[in-house]
């Protein structure tokens, strides 16, 4: 999955300069998504409905069910504009069509202009569908998928088609990978199934890993001759069989499979799932809210804040946030965004004041409680009376929990209120962290890593492995994946109840994350 590794160059000014002077922003709200877009109401509504149909289609095809997320745990999508705006947001990259950041209580996706195209979707939409497929699959299963399977299935679902009658096509030929499969460095199916061999064989150029992963997944899904083999492969993996051995047992001679894939790629026609409207659902009715002038003005600041900023960028962004807040001092949305900008800039007292002002004007502004809690927790680190400071820091999160019972952050910070002051967390606090990581936000890799470490500390190594395995298997997991691998190795031969000293864990050595845009 695309990770936050991009240097931002004057992003705020470039993004704000590209927006119309009096942009009319809307917020579209559905069961699984929140969309912010400066576009026509009808187009935004259709975009939201299509995304809900896509979620429903994945659930139907995979026979999976995900509980409806709490409001703050939905995926928030910012429609940032055209290619120029996306380049500004990604530090000048010309290859990024969109990207996604999974976070407990704050998953964010950034895409270009809404294009409700008939036929094959625009690349920016494909990136969004690809990343949401990852989000869905991680949320519906704790199984640590091999990289080829993770990326191949995401590509399979991302090549979707939305028809005007409400029907949906899933599993279309991945046209956006066509050039890659023909011209990029080839990848043999054996390399897909053997990560060590792939790393050994991989050159410095762009290869066909993503396209070949899609091709294998598509073939195994629709081939009558190989019906049931993918399921057999997954069972073998689940039972601990090495990846290559599981592939050879399920698929047989891999050179034969390679030749079949080459023939399949040249096929004039490929099967596709055609899901009629009566098999799909958009859930609750889509609601649209036109943002008032102040909130519309500060959307570019929100986009940059929630994209992530360094110290220099935070200081520059704060100037814009304060200027807008001075113009719209009674707008709760503006004040909540100001609180986030103040916190990012390291101004805890100012962040708390802005959050309090937002809450006073609109007690439903959940981000205001979050930013106030963040600021109080940071202040508590330097407090003389840490118990009192952390108890005070938990008050905004308790208030947030009262508003939104399944928001993951109050549970996470309940645990941190013990851990950060060096006190043994209560059983309730441990259970809260485990529940947040396993049920509310399984897509947050850092959260799963922290839960895994907590479980190792408790001697619950079997459960810890379940939490850590998906993180370790994430090819774009960076430091979290590297640390998860070290932890998995540390407890590989440990029985439940056996003591493990996490202080003996060496610092992980991160490997570069080389991916295609949209990966």
C-alpha positions in Angstrom: 0.0 0.0 0.0 1.2 3.5 -0.6 2.9 4.9 2.4 3.7 8.4 3.8 7.3 8.8 2.4 6.9 11.9 0.3 8.7 15.2 0.8 6.2 18.1 0.6 7.5 21.2 -1.3 5.5 24.3 -0.6 2.3 22.2 -0.7 0.0 24.5 1.1 0.5 27.5 -1.1 0.4 25.5 -4.3 -2.8 23.7 -3.2 -4.6 26.9 -2.0 -3.6 28.8 -5.1 -5.1 26.2 -7.3 -8.5 26.4 -5.7 -11.3 28.8 -6.8 -11.5 31.9 -4.7 -15.0 31.1 -3.6 -14.9 27.3 -3.7 -18.2 25.6 -2.8 -17.2 22.5 -0.8 -19.6 19.7 0.2 -19.4 17.0 2.7 -21.0 13.7 1.6 -21.7 11.2 4.3 -22.5 7.4 3.9 -22.1 4.3 6.0 -18.4 3.7 5.1 -17.2 7.0 3.6 -17.0 10.7 4.2 -16.2 12.7 1.1 -15.0 16.4 0.9 -15.3 17.8 -2.6 -15.6 21.0 -4.5 -17.9 19.7 -7.2 -21.5 19.4 -8.3 -23.9 17.9 -5.8 -25.2 15.3 -8.2 -21.7 14.1 -9.0 -20.6 13.9 -5.4 -23.7 11.9 -4.5 -23.2 9.5 -7.4 -19.5 9.1 -6.4 -20.6 8.2 -2.8 -23.3 5.8 -4.0 -20.8 4.1 -6.3 -18.3 3.6 -3.5 -21.0 2.1 -1.3 -21.9 -0.3 -4.1 -18.3 -1.2 -4.5 -18.1 -2.0 -0.7 -21.3 -4.1 -1.1 -19.9 -5.9 -4.2 -16.7 -6.9 -2.4 -18.8 -8.2 0.5 -21.0 -10.2 -1.9 -18.1 -11.7 -4.0 -16.0 -12.6 -0.9 -19.0 -13.7 1.2 -17.6 -11.4 3.9 -19.2 -9.0 6.3 -17.7 -6.0 8.0 -19.6 -4.3 10.9 -20.7 -0.8 10.1 -17.9 1.5 11.4 -18.4 4.2 13.9 -18.7 7.7 12.2 -15.1 8.7 12.8 -13.7 5.3 11.7 -15.0 5.6 8.2 -12.6 6.4 5.3 -12.5 10.1 4.7 -11.8 11.0 1.1 -10.5 14.4 0.1 -11.0 15.3 -3.6 -8.0 17.6 -4.0 -8.3 18.6 -7.7 -6.3 17.7 -10.8 -2.8 16.3 -11.5 -1.2 19.6 -10.5 -2.9 19.6 -7.1 -1.9 16.0 -6.5 1.7 16.8 -7.4 1.7 19.6 -4.9 0.4 17.3 -2.2 3.0 14.6 -2.9 6.1 16.7 -3.2 6.1 17.0 -7.0 5.5 13.4 -7.9 4.2 12.8 -11.4 3.3 9.2 -10.9 1.0 9.3 -7.9 -2.6 9.3 -8.9 -3.9 9.2 -5.3 -3.0 7.7 -2.0 -4.4 6.3 1.3 -3.3 6.5 4.9 -4.8 4.0 7.3 -5.1 5.3 10.9 -7.4 4.4 13.7 -10.1 7.0 13.8 -8.5 8.9 11.0 -8.1 6.9 7.8 -7.7 9.3 4.9 -7.7 9.0 1.1 -6.6 11.7 -1.3 -7.8 11.6 -4.9 -8.0 13.8 -8.0 -11.2 15.3 -9.4 -14.3 13.1 -9.2 -14.8 11.3 -12.5 -18.0 9.2 -12.6 -16.9 7.8 -15.9 -18.8 5.1 -17.9 -16.7 2.1 -18.8 -13.2 1.8 -17.4 -12.5 4.0 -14.4 -10.0 6.9 -14.3 -6.6 6.0 -12.8 -7.2 8.1 -9.7 -10.4 6.2 -9.0 -8.6 2.9 -9.6 -6.0 3.9 -7.0 -8.8 4.6 -4.5 -10.6 1.3 -5.3 -7.3 -0.5 -4.9 -6.5 1.0 -1.6 -10.1 0.5 -0.3 -9.8 -3.2 -1.3 -6.8 -3.5 1.0 -8.8 -1.7 3.7 -11.7 -4.1 3.3 -9.6 -7.2 3.1 -7.6 -6.3 6.2 -10.7 -5.4 8.1 -12.5 -8.6 7.2 -9.7 -11.1 8.0 -6.7 -11.4 10.2 -5.0 -13.7 7.7 -1.5 -12.6 6.7 -1.7 -12.7 2.9 1.4 -13.2 0.8 2.3 -10.0 -1.1 1.2 -11.4 -4.5 -2.2 -12.3 -3.2 -2.7 -9.0 -1.4 -1.8 -7.0 -4.4 -3.4 -9.3 -7.0 -6.8 -9.3 -5.2 -6.7 -5.5 -4.8 -6.0 -5.1 -8.5 -8.8 -7.6 -9.3 -11.4 -5.6 -7.4 -10.0 -2.2 -8.5 -10.7 -2.9 -12.1 -14.4 -2.3 -11.6 -17.1 -0.8 -13.7 -20.1 1.2 -12.6 -23.2 1.1 -14.8 -25.9 3.7 -14.9 -28.6 1.2 -13.9 -26.8 0.5 -10.6 -25.2 -2.7 -11.6 -21.5 -3.2 -11.1 -18.7 -5.1 -12.8 -16.0 -6.8 -10.7 -12.9 -8.5 -12.0 -12.6 -6.8 -15.4 -9.3 -7.1 -17.3 -6.9 -4.7 -15.6 -6.2 -2.5 -18.6 -4.0 -0.2 -16.5 -1.6 -3.1 -16.1 -1.6 -4.0 -19.8 1.6 -2.1 -20.7 3.3 -3.4 -17.6 2.6 -7.0 -18.5 3.9 -6.5 -22.1 6.9 -4.2 -21.6 8.1 -4.3 -18.0 10.6 -6.9 -16.7 8.8 -10.2 -16.5 8.1 -12.0 -13.3 7.7 -15.8 -13.3 4.8 -17.3 -11.3 7.4 -19.1 -9.2 8.8 -15.7 -8.1 5.3 -14.6 -7.0 5.1 -17.6 -4.8 8.6 -17.5 -3.5 9.4 -14.0 -2.0 13.1 -14.8 -1.5 13.5 -15.8 -5.1 11.7 -12.7 -6.3 14.0 -10.4 -4.2 17.0 -12.3 -5.6 15.8 -12.0 -9.2 14.5 -8.5 -9.0 16.4 -5.9 -11.0 16.5 -2.2 -10.5 13.9 -1.5 -13.2 10.1 -1.6 -13.1 8.8 -5.1 -13.3 5.4 -6.8 -13.8 4.8 -7.9 -10.2 1.5 -6.1 -9.8 0.2 -7.1 -13.3 1.3 -10.7 -12.9 -0.3 -10.9 -9.4 -3.5 -9.6 -10.9 -3.3 -12.2 -13.8 -2.7 -15.1 -11.4 -5.6 -14.1 -9.1 -7.9 -13.5 -12.0 -7.0 -16.9 -13.6 -7.4 -18.8 -10.4 -10.8 -17.1 -9.7 -12.4 -17.9 -13.1 -10.6 -21.0 -14.4 -12.8 -24.1 -14.4 -9.8 -26.4 -14.7 -8.2 -24.9 -11.5 -11.4 -24.5 -9.5 -10.7 -24.8 -5.8 -7.0 -24.6 -6.1 -6.8 -21.0 -4.6 -8.8 -22.2 -1.6 -6.4 -25.2 -1.2 -3.4 -22.9 -1.3 -4.9 -20.6 1.4 -5.6 -23.6 3.7 -2.0 -24.7 3.3 -0.7 -21.3 4.2 -3.1 -21.0 7.1 -1.7 -24.3 8.4 1.8 -23.0 8.3 3.1 -24.4 5.1 5.9 -22.3 3.4 4.6 -20.2 0.5 6.4 -22.0 -2.4 5.5 -25.4 -1.1 1.9 -24.4 -0.6 1.8 -23.2 -4.2 3.4 -26.3 -5.6 1.0 -28.5 -3.7 -2.1 -26.6 -4.8 -1.1 -25.6 -8.4 1.2 -28.5 -9.4 4.0 -27.9 -11.9 4.6 -24.1 -11.8 6.1 -24.0 -15.3 2.8 -25.4 -16.7 0.9 -22.7 -14.8 3.3 -20.1 -16.2 2.5 -21.2 -19.7 -1.2 -21.3 -19.0 -1.0 -17.7 -17.7 0.8 -16.6 -20.9 -2.0 -18.1 -23.0 -4.7 -16.6 -20.7 -3.2 -13.2 -21.1 -3.7 -13.4 -24.9 -7.3 -14.4 -24.5 -9.8 -12.3 -26.5 -12.4 -12.5 -23.7 -12.2 -12.9 -19.9 -15.0 -13.6 -17.5 -16.2 -10.8 -15.2 -18.6 -10.8 -12.3 -21.7 -8.8 -13.3 -23.6 -7.9 -10.1 -27.2 -6.6 -10.7 -28.6 -3.7 -8.5 -30.6 -6.1 -6.4 -27.4 -7.8 -5.1 -25.9 -4.5 -4.0 -26.8 -1.9 -1.4 -25.7 1.7 -0.7 -26.8 1.3 3.0 -28.2 4.4 4.6 -29.2 7.3 2.4 -26.3 9.5 1.3 -26.5 12.9 3.0 -24.9 16.0 1.6 -23.9 19.1 3.6 -22.8 22.3 1.9 -19.9 23.7 4.0 -20.3 27.3 5.3 -17.9 29.9 4.0 -15.4 29.5 6.9 -15.3 25.7 6.8 -15.0 25.8 3.0 -12.1 28.2 3.3 -10.1 26.0 5.7 -10.6 22.8 3.8 -7.1 23.2 2.1 -5.6 23.5 5.6 -7.4 20.4 6.7 -6.1 18.5 3.7 -2.5 19.4 4.5 -2.8 18.8 8.2 -4.3 15.4 7.7 -1.9 14.5 5.0 0.9 15.1 7.5 3.4 17.9 8.0 6.9 18.4 9.3 7.8 21.2 11.7 8.6 23.7 9.0 5.3 23.0 7.1 3.3 23.1 10.3 4.6 26.6 11.1 3.7 27.8 7.6 0.3 26.1 7.7 -0.5 27.7 11.1 -0.3 31.2 9.5 -3.1 30.3 7.1 -5.2 28.6 9.8 -5.0 31.6 12.1 -5.8 34.0 9.3 -9.0 32.1 8.4 -10.0 31.7 12.1 -9.6 35.4 12.6 -12.1 35.9 9.7 -14.5 33.3 10.9 -14.1 33.2 14.7 -17.6 31.6 15.3 -17.2 28.7 12.9 -16.8 25.5 14.9 -15.3 23.6 11.9 -12.7 26.3 11.5 -11.8 26.3 15.2 -11.4 22.5 15.2 -9.1 22.7 12.2 -7.2 25.5 14.0 -6.8 23.3 17.0 -5.2 20.6 14.8 -2.9 23.2 13.2 -1.8 24.6 16.6 -1.1 21.0 17.9 0.9 20.2 14.8 3.0 23.3 15.4 3.7 22.3 19.0 1.4 24.9 20.6 -0.5 22.8 23.2 -2.1 25.6 25.1 -3.4 27.3 21.9 -4.6 23.9 20.6 -6.6 23.3 23.8 -8.1 26.8 23.6 -9.1 26.4 20.0 -10.6 23.0 20.7 -12.6 24.3 23.7 -13.9 27.1 21.5 -15.0 24.6 18.8 -16.7 22.4 21.4 -18.5 25.4 22.9 -20.0 26.3 19.6 -20.7 22.7 18.4 -20.3 19.8 20.9 -20.5 17.2 18.1 -17.1 18.2 16.6 -15.2 15.0 17.3 -11.9 16.3 16.0 -11.9 19.0 18.6 -12.0 16.5 21.4 -9.2 14.5 19.7 -6.9 17.5 19.3 -7.5 18.6 22.9 -6.7 15.1 24.1 -3.5 15.0 22.1 -2.3 18.3 23.5 -3.1 17.4 27.1 -1.3 14.0 26.7 1.8 15.9 25.4 1.7 18.3 28.3 1.3 15.4 30.7 4.7 14.0 29.7 6.4 16.9 31.4 4.0 17.3 34.4 5.2 16.9 38.0 2.0 15.1 39.1 1.6 12.6 36.2 -1.4 10.8 37.6 -3.4 14.0 37.8 -2.1 15.2 34.4 -3.1 12.0 32.7 -6.4 11.8 34.4 -7.1 15.3 33.0 -5.8 14.3 29.6 -8.3 11.4 29.5 -11.3 13.7 30.0 -11.7 14.8 26.3 -11.4 11.2 25.2 -14.0 10.1 27.8 -16.3 12.9 26.4 -15.6 11.6 22.9 -16.5 8.1 24.0 -19.8 9.3 25.3 -20.6 10.8 21.9 -19.2 7.9 19.8 -19.0 4.7 21.8 -17.0 2.8 19.2 -14.4 5.5 18.4 -11.0 3.7 18.8 -9.0 6.6 20.1 -10.5 6.7 23.6 -9.7 3.0 24.0 -6.2 3.4 22.8 -5.5 6.5 25.0 -7.0 4.7 28.0 -4.2 2.2 27.7 -1.6 4.9 27.0 -2.7 6.8 30.1 -1.1 3.9 32.1 1.8 3.0 29.8 3.1 6.6 29.4 3.5 7.2 33.1 5.1 3.8 33.7 2.2 2.2 35.5 1.1 -1.3 34.9 -2.0 -1.0 32.7 -5.2 -2.4 34.2 -6.9 -5.5 32.7 -9.6 -3.2 31.4 -7.0 -1.0 29.6 -5.4 -4.0 28.1 -8.7 -5.3 26.8 -9.5 -1.9 25.4 -6.3 -1.8 23.3 -6.8 -5.4 22.1 -10.4 -4.6 21.1 -9.4 -1.5 19.2 -6.7 -3.3 17.3 -8.7 -6.4 16.5 -12.2 -5.1 15.9 -12.4 -1.3 15.5 -9.2 -0.5 13.5 -7.5 -3.7 12.3 -6.2 -1.7 9.3 -3.9 0.4 11.6 -0.6 -1.4 11.4 1.1 0.6 14.2 -1.9 -0.2 16.5 -1.6 -3.9 15.8 2.1 -3.8 16.5 1.5 -2.1 19.8 -1.1 -4.6 20.7 1.2 -7.5 19.8 3.9 -6.1 22.0 1.5 -5.8 24.9 0.4 -9.4 24.4 4.0 -10.6 24.4 4.5 -8.8 27.6 1.6 -10.7 29.0 3.0 -14.0 27.8 0.1 -14.5 25.3 2.4 -15.3 22.4 -0.1 -17.3 20.3 -2.5 -14.3 20.2 0.5 -11.9 19.7 1.4 -13.9 16.5 -2.1 -13.4 15.1 -1.7 -9.6 15.6 1.9 -9.4 14.3 1.7 -11.7 11.3 -0.3 -9.3 9.0 2.0 -6.4 10.0 5.1 -8.4 9.2 3.7 -9.5 5.9 2.9 -6.0 4.8 5.4 -5.3 1.9 4.9 -1.5 2.4 4.9 -1.6 6.2 8.3 0.1 6.7 9.5 0.3 10.3 6.3 -1.4 11.6 6.8 -4.4 9.4 10.5 -4.6 10.2 9.8 -4.5 13.9 7.0 -7.0 13.6 9.3 -9.5 11.9 11.8 -9.1 14.7 9.1 -9.7 17.3 7.8 -12.8 15.4 11.4 -14.2 15.4 11.8 -13.4 19.1 8.7 -15.4 20.1 8.9 -18.1 17.3 9.8 -20.9 19.8 8.1 -19.4 22.9 5.3 -21.2 24.6 2.4 -19.2 26.1 3.3 -17.9 29.5 7.1 -17.9 28.8 8.8 -14.6 29.7 10.2 -12.5 27.0 12.3 -9.4 27.6 11.4 -6.9 24.8 14.3 -4.7 25.8 16.5 -7.4 24.1 14.9 -6.6 20.8 17.4 -5.0 18.3 16.5 -2.0 16.3 15.0 -3.1 12.9 16.8 -2.4 9.7 14.3 -1.0 7.2 14.4 -1.9 3.6 13.5 0.6 0.9 9.8 0.4 -0.2 9.8 0.2 -4.0 6.3 0.1 -5.3 4.3 1.2 -8.3 1.9 4.1 -7.9 -1.4 2.8 -6.6 0.3 -0.3 -5.0 
